[in-house]
């Protein structure tokens, strides 16, 4: 009976852990978002059973933006720009 009780408590503990929400909660509390801002970081993309790791840098200036994607170890680079002239893509691969 003691083994059953310990097993039951352990299973309840594991079940309660699966209900914990681990997603981050981001909220912007500013009334005015700046006209010029940017962000950078790393991301992983999985497509057709292949995983690709990239670093990105994005800059916004009102309605214009520039996105720079760089492959792992700096191999390959894609720049995407959008402004009043339209959308422009430039790629460089080593």
C-alpha positions as CSV (number, residue, x, y, z in Angstrom):
1,X,0.0,0.0,0.0
2,X,2.9,2.4,0.8
3,X,4.4,1.9,-2.7
4,X,1.1,2.6,-4.3
5,X,0.7,5.8,-2.3
6,X,4.2,7.0,-3.1
7,X,3.7,6.2,-6.8
8,X,0.3,8.0,-6.8
9,X,1.8,11.2,-5.2
10,X,4.7,11.1,-7.7
11,X,2.3,10.8,-10.6
12,X,0.2,13.7,-9.3
13,X,3.4,15.8,-9.0
14,X,4.4,15.0,-12.6
15,X,1.0,15.8,-13.9
16,X,0.9,19.2,-12.1
17,X,4.3,20.1,-13.7
18,X,2.9,19.6,-17.2
19,X,0.3,22.4,-16.6
20,X,2.9,25.1,-15.8
21,X,3.0,27.8,-18.5
22,X,6.6,28.5,-19.3
23,X,6.0,30.9,-22.2
24,X,7.4,34.4,-21.6
25,X,4.8,37.2,-21.2
26,X,6.0,40.4,-22.9
27,X,4.0,43.6,-22.6
28,X,4.8,47.0,-24.0
29,X,3.9,49.6,-21.4
30,X,5.0,52.6,-23.4
31,X,2.5,55.0,-24.9
32,X,4.8,56.0,-27.7
33,X,6.8,53.4,-29.5
34,X,10.0,55.1,-30.9
35,X,10.2,55.8,-34.6
36,X,13.7,54.3,-34.8
37,X,14.5,51.0,-33.1
38,X,16.2,47.7,-33.7
39,X,16.7,44.2,-32.4
40,X,19.2,41.4,-32.8
41,X,19.5,37.8,-31.8
42,X,19.7,34.2,-32.8
43,X,17.0,32.0,-34.2
44,X,16.7,28.4,-35.4
45,X,14.5,27.4,-38.4
46,X,13.5,23.9,-39.1
47,X,12.2,23.1,-42.7
48,X,12.0,19.8,-44.5
49,X,13.7,18.0,-41.6
50,X,16.7,20.3,-41.7
51,X,17.6,22.8,-39.0
52,X,19.3,26.1,-39.7
53,X,20.7,28.4,-37.1
54,X,20.9,32.1,-38.0
55,X,21.7,35.4,-36.4
56,X,19.5,38.4,-37.3
57,X,19.7,42.1,-37.0
58,X,16.7,44.3,-37.8
59,X,16.4,48.0,-37.8
60,X,13.2,50.0,-38.2
61,X,13.0,53.7,-39.1
62,X,9.3,54.6,-39.2
63,X,7.9,52.5,-42.2
64,X,11.4,51.5,-43.5
65,X,13.3,48.5,-42.3
66,X,16.4,46.5,-42.9
67,X,16.8,42.8,-42.0
68,X,20.2,41.2,-42.0
69,X,20.3,37.4,-41.7
70,X,23.7,35.7,-41.2
71,X,24.3,31.9,-41.4
72,X,26.2,29.8,-38.9
73,X,29.8,30.7,-38.5
74,X,29.2,33.8,-40.7
75,X,28.8,31.7,-43.9
76,X,26.2,33.4,-46.1
77,X,24.4,36.6,-45.6
78,X,21.0,38.0,-46.8
79,X,19.9,41.6,-46.5
80,X,16.3,42.5,-47.0
81,X,15.4,46.2,-47.2
82,X,12.0,47.9,-47.5
83,X,11.6,51.6,-48.1
84,X,9.5,54.0,-50.2
85,X,11.2,52.6,-53.4
86,X,10.0,49.0,-52.6
87,X,11.5,45.8,-51.4
88,X,15.1,44.9,-52.1
89,X,17.0,41.6,-51.4
90,X,20.7,41.2,-51.6
91,X,22.5,37.9,-50.8
92,X,26.1,37.0,-50.3
93,X,27.3,33.3,-49.9
94,X,30.7,32.1,-49.2
